[in-house]
Amino acid sequence: MGTIQTLTEDTFANALEQPGVLVVDFWAPWCGPCRAMAPQFERAAQLRPQYRFAKVNVDEQPALAGELQIRSIPTLVVVRDGHVVGASPGAIGAEQLVAVLDQLAPTPESETAFAEGAAR
């Protein structure tokens, strides 16, 4: 089962430095859509344990939310190898989220197939 990390200003930079895909949910406990999306986010983490999932509480980490220009919540930010590759405000279902992640982060099998096709 994938685990969901809680990020703070102190831990965010280190999380960005890790290779691979990181999905960050910017949320607040008082936000109804955030609470509705929480189980979907947890399900996505279970469906794709090869990706890293994290949450940032914007009430507790306002500077971090400001740094990433988070204007509404929930907002998902996808980071690949330390670079933001996408951001989406609003709630999203688990299946839709993993489909987008799979497109943004090719699996080793698809990268191998692509390399083999390019070599021909």
C-alpha positions in Angstrom: 0.0 0.0 0.0 1.3 3.5 -0.9 1.9 5.8 2.0 1.0 9.5 2.0 3.6 11.8 3.4 2.8 15.1 5.1 5.0 17.9 3.8 6.1 21.1 5.5 8.4 23.9 4.5 11.2 22.0 6.2 10.6 18.7 4.2 9.3 20.0 0.9 12.7 20.7 -0.7 14.0 17.2 0.2 10.8 15.6 -1.3 11.4 17.5 -4.5 15.0 16.2 -4.7 13.9 12.6 -4.8 13.8 11.0 -8.3 10.5 9.9 -9.8 7.0 11.2 -9.5 5.6 13.0 -6.6 1.9 14.0 -6.4 1.1 16.7 -3.8 -2.4 17.5 -2.6 -2.8 21.0 -1.3 -5.8 21.0 1.0 -7.3 22.4 4.3 -9.4 20.6 6.9 -12.3 23.0 6.6 -12.6 22.5 2.8 -15.5 20.3 1.8 -14.2 19.3 -1.7 -10.8 18.5 -0.1 -12.4 16.2 2.4 -14.4 14.6 -0.4 -11.2 14.1 -2.5 -9.2 12.6 0.4 -10.4 9.0 -0.1 -9.8 9.3 -3.9 -6.2 10.5 -3.2 -5.6 7.6 -0.8 -7.0 5.1 -3.4 -4.7 6.5 -6.1 -1.8 6.0 -3.7 -2.8 2.4 -3.3 -3.2 1.9 -7.1 0.2 3.4 -7.9 2.7 2.6 -5.1 5.5 3.3 -7.5 4.7 7.1 -7.3 5.1 9.1 -4.1 2.0 10.9 -2.7 2.1 13.8 -0.2 -0.3 16.4 1.3 0.3 20.0 2.3 -2.2 21.6 4.7 -2.3 25.2 3.4 -3.5 26.5 6.7 -0.3 25.2 8.4 2.0 25.9 5.5 0.8 29.2 3.9 4.3 30.2 2.7 4.7 26.9 0.8 1.3 27.3 -0.8 2.2 30.8 -1.8 5.5 29.8 -3.2 3.8 27.3 -5.5 1.0 29.9 -6.3 -1.8 27.7 -5.0 -4.9 29.9 -5.5 -7.7 27.4 -4.7 -8.0 24.1 -2.9 -7.9 21.2 -3.5 -5.1 21.6 -6.0 -2.9 18.7 -7.1 0.7 19.4 -8.2 2.6 16.7 -10.0 6.4 16.8 -9.8 8.7 14.5 -11.9 12.4 14.4 -11.0 12.2 17.7 -9.2 10.3 19.7 -11.8 6.6 20.6 -11.7 5.0 19.0 -14.7 1.4 19.8 -14.0 -1.1 21.3 -11.6 -4.9 20.9 -11.4 -7.3 22.7 -9.1 -10.5 20.9 -8.0 -11.4 17.4 -6.9 -10.5 14.4 -9.1 -11.3 10.7 -9.0 -8.7 8.1 -8.3 -8.9 6.4 -11.7 -8.7 9.7 -13.5 -5.7 10.7 -11.4 -3.8 7.5 -12.1 -4.6 7.7 -15.8 -3.0 11.2 -15.9 0.0 10.1 -13.8 0.6 7.2 -16.1 0.7 9.6 -19.1 3.0 12.0 -17.3 5.3 9.3 -16.0 6.1 6.6 -18.5 6.6 3.2 -17.0 10.0 1.4 -17.5 8.2 -0.9 -19.9 6.9 1.9 -22.1 10.3 3.7 -22.0 12.0 0.4 -23.2 9.4 -0.1 -26.0 9.9 3.6 -27.0 13.7 3.1 -27.1 13.4 -0.1 -29.1 11.1 1.6 -31.6 13.5 4.5 -32.0 16.4 2.1 -32.6 14.7 0.5 -35.6 
